[in-house]
């Protein structure tokens, strides 16, 4: 004896109010209100002893409606709790190589509108062995520059302090020091190549090899305007002579380098490059008398542009990861510059193979 049944739910309404807020750097999702209303449930049973079952169903129809109205909010609340657990597990930092991490803790409650949701994260670089501390304060990025493309689904704003915090971390990690003993014009690393630039150097140390000990003396200061990225870099260059196995410092040249930079998107990373716009050289100290600084400045400019800048750009080209959810990938991204910040406008796609 077989029976078949048909179930029809009439005018069911579910109301749900959620609260999403920042809680100590993570997002907390909770159910404020959840309710369900069902006007009626119609159950029709055909075949066999359907007349008997239909009578039982009719007797308990009110209780069935009540059970449905209770079960649906309970199930929704259970799923919201699971989603909240996933939000609690979001990473608080993104490693950037072996030296630094990007602090991606939330700093304010999300802001919802009719068509978007805004999240604000710290975004500053910290040393890998430090607990979210930085000389540079987090500053909300407010700009009149907007994303206007029809397919631009995401907007990422970065304050210039993000770049300055990276500058500070890598400076403190001693990543801004180079010992240069090979250059494209290798003759400049022999005193014979300086014969007409610094005659007394060649006279004291004829035909001796040299190296240049280059050290950035303070974290480079990055400034972003609507015209692009600029940086000021203070550097000392110690000129060493290699005389019969002995390293002899003979002079120190201080450089003030004004550089410009450009940014681009490489997959989910913000990458870039720099170039020297202007370089000034000053004599800091000398064991070989006065130097013709205009000629020395020309040599220093050549070394910085042909050796140091390509090395730095090699690292900048790989970039650092942007704070995107796992599995999401930027597409057709474009960069706009604003006063004190960068705006990234992009489409997004979901790919489970993408890692950040």
C-alpha positions in Angstrom: 0.0 0.0 0.0 1.6 3.2 -1.2 0.8 6.8 -0.5 2.0 10.0 -2.2 1.9 13.5 -0.7 2.2 17.1 -1.8 3.4 19.9 0.4 2.6 23.6 -0.2 3.8 26.4 2.0 1.7 29.6 1.7 3.1 33.1 2.3 6.2 32.3 4.3 8.2 35.3 5.5 11.7 35.2 7.2 13.1 38.3 8.9 16.8 38.5 9.9 18.8 41.3 11.5 22.5 40.8 11.8 25.2 42.8 13.6 28.7 42.9 12.0 31.3 44.8 14.0 35.0 45.0 14.8 36.0 43.2 17.9 39.7 43.5 18.8 40.8 43.5 15.2 38.6 40.7 14.0 35.0 40.7 12.7 32.2 39.6 14.9 28.9 38.5 13.3 25.9 37.9 15.5 22.1 37.5 15.1 20.1 40.3 16.6 16.7 39.1 15.5 15.5 36.2 13.5 11.9 35.2 13.0 9.7 33.2 10.6 6.0 33.5 9.8 4.0 30.9 7.8 0.4 31.6 7.0 -0.5 28.1 6.2 0.9 24.7 5.2 -1.1 22.5 2.9 -0.3 18.7 2.9 -2.3 16.5 0.5 -2.0 12.7 0.7 -3.2 10.4 -2.1 -3.6 6.7 -2.4 -4.0 3.8 0.0 -5.1 4.9 3.4 -4.7 8.6 2.6 -8.1 9.4 4.2 -6.6 8.3 7.6 -3.3 10.1 7.2 -5.0 13.2 5.9 -7.1 13.3 9.0 -4.0 13.0 11.2 -2.3 15.8 9.3 -5.3 18.0 9.6 -5.4 17.5 13.3 -1.7 18.5 13.7 -1.5 21.2 11.0 -1.2 24.0 13.5 1.7 22.3 15.3 3.4 21.6 12.0 3.3 25.3 11.2 4.7 26.2 14.6 7.5 23.6 14.2 8.5 25.1 10.9 8.4 28.6 12.2 10.7 27.5 15.0 13.1 25.3 13.0 13.9 27.8 10.3 15.3 30.6 12.6 17.2 28.0 14.6 18.8 26.6 11.4 19.7 30.1 10.2 21.2 31.0 13.6 23.4 27.8 13.5 24.7 28.7 10.0 25.4 32.3 11.1 27.5 30.9 14.0 29.5 28.8 11.5 30.1 31.9 9.4 31.1 33.9 12.5 33.7 31.2 13.3 35.1 31.6 9.8 35.4 35.3 10.3 37.2 34.8 13.6 39.8 32.6 11.7 40.7 35.3 9.2 44.4 36.0 9.3 45.6 39.0 11.3 48.8 39.4 9.3 50.1 38.5 5.8 53.8 37.5 5.6 55.9 39.5 3.2 59.0 37.5 2.7 61.1 36.6 5.8 61.4 40.1 7.2 58.0 41.8 7.3 54.3 41.2 7.7 51.3 43.2 6.6 49.0 44.0 9.6 45.5 43.2 8.3 43.6 43.6 11.6 40.3 45.5 11.4 40.3 49.0 12.9 36.6 49.9 12.7 33.2 48.5 12.2 32.2 47.8 8.6 30.1 50.4 6.9 27.2 49.1 4.8 25.3 51.0 2.1 22.6 49.9 -0.4 25.2 48.6 -2.8 28.6 48.2 -1.0 30.3 47.3 2.2 33.5 49.1 3.4 36.1 47.4 5.5 39.0 49.3 7.1 42.2 47.4 8.1 45.4 48.6 9.7 47.5 47.9 6.6 50.9 48.9 8.0 54.1 46.8 7.7 55.6 45.4 10.9 58.8 43.4 11.4 58.1 39.6 11.4 59.3 39.3 15.0 57.2 42.2 16.3 53.6 42.4 17.5 51.8 44.9 15.4 53.8 48.0 16.3 54.8 50.7 13.9 56.2 54.2 14.1 53.7 55.3 11.5 50.1 55.6 12.7 47.2 54.1 10.8 45.4 56.9 8.9 42.0 56.4 7.2 42.3 57.1 3.5 39.9 59.8 2.4 40.1 61.1 -1.1 38.0 62.7 -3.8 39.3 60.3 -6.4 36.8 57.5 -7.1 36.4 54.4 -9.1 34.1 55.0 -12.0 34.4 52.0 -14.3 31.3 49.9 -14.8 33.1 46.6 -14.1 35.1 47.8 -11.1 33.7 45.8 -8.2 36.4 46.6 -5.6 38.2 49.7 -4.4 41.4 49.5 -2.3 42.8 52.6 -0.8 46.3 52.7 0.6 47.7 55.6 2.6 51.3 56.6 2.0 52.0 55.5 5.6 51.8 51.9 4.3 54.8 52.5 2.1 56.6 54.5 4.8 56.1 51.7 7.3 57.6 49.2 4.8 60.5 51.6 4.4 61.0 51.7 8.2 60.9 47.9 8.6 63.4 47.1 5.8 65.7 49.9 7.0 65.8 48.5 10.5 66.4 45.0 9.1 69.6 46.4 7.4 68.3 45.7 3.9 69.5 49.1 2.7 73.2 48.5 2.7 75.3 47.4 -0.3 78.9 46.7 -0.8 79.6 47.4 -4.5 82.7 45.8 -6.0 81.4 45.2 -9.5 79.7 47.7 -11.8 79.1 48.0 -15.6 82.1 50.4 -15.9 84.5 48.4 -13.8 87.3 50.9 -14.5 85.6 53.2 -11.9 86.5 50.6 -9.2 90.2 51.1 -9.7 92.1 54.2 -8.7 93.3 54.6 -12.3 89.7 55.3 -13.3 89.8 58.2 -10.8 93.1 59.7 -12.0 91.5 62.8 -13.4 88.6 62.9 -10.9 90.6 62.7 -7.7 94.3 62.9 -8.7 95.6 62.6 -5.2 93.8 59.3 -4.8 95.6 57.8 -7.7 98.9 59.3 -6.5 98.6 57.7 -3.1 97.2 54.4 -4.3 98.2 53.8 -7.9 96.3 51.1 -9.8 94.6 49.8 -6.6 91.1 48.2 -6.7 88.3 49.9 -4.9 84.8 49.2 -3.5 82.0 51.4 -2.5 80.2 50.8 0.9 76.7 52.3 0.3 74.4 52.7 3.3 71.0 54.4 3.5 71.2 56.5 6.7 67.5 57.0 7.4 64.3 55.3 6.3 63.4 56.7 2.8 60.5 59.1 3.1 57.7 58.4 0.6 55.2 61.1 -0.5 52.3 60.5 -2.7 50.5 63.2 -4.7 48.1 63.3 -7.6 51.1 63.4 -9.9 52.6 60.2 -8.6 55.0 58.7 -6.0 58.1 60.5 -4.8 60.8 59.6 -2.3 63.7 61.3 -0.6 66.6 59.0 0.3 69.7 60.0 2.4 72.7 57.8 1.7 76.4 57.6 2.7 79.0 56.2 0.3 82.3 55.2 1.8 85.1 54.9 -0.8 87.4 52.1 0.1 90.8 51.3 -1.5 92.0 47.7 -1.4 95.7 48.0 -0.9 97.7 44.8 -0.5 94.8 43.0 1.1 93.9 45.9 3.4 90.7 47.8 3.2 91.4 51.6 3.6 88.5 54.0 3.8 89.6 57.2 2.1 86.5 59.4 1.9 82.8 59.4 2.7 80.3 61.1 0.3 76.7 62.0 1.5 74.0 61.8 -1.1 70.5 63.2 -1.2 68.5 61.3 -3.8 65.2 62.5 -5.0 63.4 59.6 -6.7 60.1 59.0 -8.4 58.1 55.8 -8.4 55.3 54.1 -10.3 53.0 51.4 -9.1 51.3 48.6 -10.9 49.3 45.4 -10.1 51.0 42.1 -10.5 48.3 39.4 -9.9 47.2 40.2 -6.3 50.3 42.2 -5.5 51.1 45.9 -5.5 54.4 46.2 -7.3 56.4 49.1 -8.6 59.7 50.6 -9.6 61.7 53.8 -8.9 64.1 56.0 -10.9 66.4 58.8 -9.8 65.2 62.3 -10.7 68.0 64.3 -9.0 71.1 63.5 -6.9 73.2 65.8 -4.8 76.6 64.9 -3.4 78.4 66.4 -0.4 81.8 65.6 1.2 81.2 64.2 4.7 84.9 63.5 5.4 88.1 62.8 3.6 91.5 61.3 4.3 92.9 62.4 1.0 92.1 66.2 1.0 89.4 68.1 -0.8 87.6 66.5 -3.7 86.1 68.0 -6.9 82.5 67.3 -5.8 80.9 68.0 -9.2 83.0 65.2 -10.8 82.5 62.9 -7.8 78.7 63.6 -8.0 78.7 62.4 -11.6 80.4 59.1 -10.6 78.0 58.6 -7.7 75.0 59.2 -9.9 76.3 56.6 -12.4 76.8 54.0 -9.7 73.4 54.6 -8.1 71.5 54.5 -11.4 73.3 51.5 -12.9 73.8 49.3 -9.9 71.6 50.2 -6.9 68.4 51.2 -8.6 68.2 48.0 -10.8 68.8 45.9 -7.7 66.1 47.7 -5.8 63.7 47.5 -8.7 64.2 43.8 -9.0 62.7 43.4 -5.5 60.0 46.0 -6.0 58.8 44.3 -9.1 57.6 41.3 -7.0 55.5 43.7 -4.8 53.6 42.9 -1.7 50.2 41.2 -1.3 47.0 43.2 -1.1 44.5 42.3 1.7 42.1 40.2 -0.4 40.0 37.2 0.8 41.5 33.8 -0.1 40.5 32.7 -3.6 39.7 36.2 -5.0 41.7 37.6 -7.9 41.9 41.1 -9.2 41.2 41.6 -12.9 41.8 44.6 -15.2 43.0 46.6 -12.2 44.0 50.3 -12.6 45.8 52.6 -10.2 44.9 56.2 -9.5 47.0 58.6 -7.4 45.6 61.0 -4.9 47.0 63.3 -2.2 48.7 61.0 0.4 47.5 57.8 -1.1 46.9 55.3 -3.9 43.5 54.1 -5.1 43.2 50.7 -6.8 40.1 50.1 -8.9 39.5 46.5 -10.1 37.1 43.8 -11.1 37.4 40.6 -9.1 36.9 36.9 -9.8 36.8 33.9 -7.6 39.3 31.2 -8.2 39.9 28.5 -5.6 43.5 28.0 -6.9 44.5 31.6 -6.1 46.6 32.0 -3.0 47.5 35.3 -1.2 
